[in-house]
Amino acid sequence: MSVYEEPAQVPCTVCGKAADLPRTCRPCRNRIRGAIMSLPETVALCWMARHRVQRGGESERVATSKTAPLPLRMDVLNLLGPSADAVLSGEDQIGEVPVVGVLSAWVDLVAEQTRQRPSSRTVSGLTQFLLDRHEWSCRQEWARDYADELEGLLRVLRKVAGIEPIRILLPVTCPTCDMRCMVREEGSGWAAECRACPAVRLSTREYSQLVTVQAEAAKKSREG
């Protein structure tokens, strides 16, 4: 190959778009890094949401019950409980896999392959260990599973904490379904995504091209 030729691009294992980096493209790497960085703060918000919310009429229903309800939310306790050992040993787990369990499984895999060990088993310590080896992890054959689990964990935590990411509706239609449901989601790493078509995720350049194409089509329609 000539020194002036551009490096060959291969599909990103996460999003399927062409990437000039091994295994995963730069937008996906940035998005996964953002998810990992968001985990400690989101865990803290979940911990703050661990108490049940008292609603109108609830006291009357409780009064007729033989047993008093737990004052804490079980979904939050399952996620934040110290259940990593149970997860890794294969014991039964009720509800979502705990945060420490998910992080510990990936940390142990990375530690085994890099021959390095985390200094702490807290959420902050585990996420920092993954961040320090993030570029290496994104080059491995299991990079897609890595992305799916960590981003999935963040979505679960945000749902439990009652946090919805900020989404801006964009003035274009989806190039696949032709619906007006293209959005830009804060922290996603994509310039545009379709809420109806999970596979439609556009980079800044691709979104600019879509805006130009649709603007030209609208202009021709008006002139015709």
Steps between C-alpha positions, in 0.01 A plus 500: 500500500629847416586728789253748351206262511246537781475210747233243420177541694314210658153493657478601865389199704265719704315717246601340169628822345840518330783562747873562451566382857521134606162343590312818597460848351590818688135611562420164662814512712410849618142396575610195703754710690225752578277221633773372732577851623130556576456186710630623842281812496195307379551240774500783755172632356350150520603476865318828566187348337501188719206612719146435385294803402186546709194551279146606584289217641798271561468523880146359486609202292788430737266513801296208366808291418624233740863588438653843467673571167874543488595868531769455233475417131611146424603586142747755635630264771552223243703731279709656775532204736834324564405201284806473280610173659158343440504608136847371431437168679176435310262527796143616438449875473160665521448785252774687319863394539668733755722777373804361680428157351499628141809717550688229689444247221653734239779613731593139570510422128718802426721428802552140392602598147717800597640346820405808699272528800264773620597683816139525618175305459278804542299632205745790466802270516359252249395766250839672526673168430290458182557861393878462534486203258211618283683527167645153549157354585343652188750310284404159636271244336246544780472877448136484390391307811704746707311793348157335522530408868646826626261719302212272598599532867497879474154496340365283783648727765360811335156341482512404868620848598232664286754667272413551135776610261443833327384447140471775239260441210679566171347663190558201270327171424658160550666374179368149576142534630438855368349602835566825687661333798870584466647627827832602650544338840728659755806287570429242228794592278280515188390811314162342422307182581161370396275401790312259273799341325774391747749444218482861377777689679676783318835667555535877468608467137219260413242724665627804308470305177143396588404862574643612165327223302161560660529878467576465128208259456264742675621788281440302181153405623408865559637607161323215322 
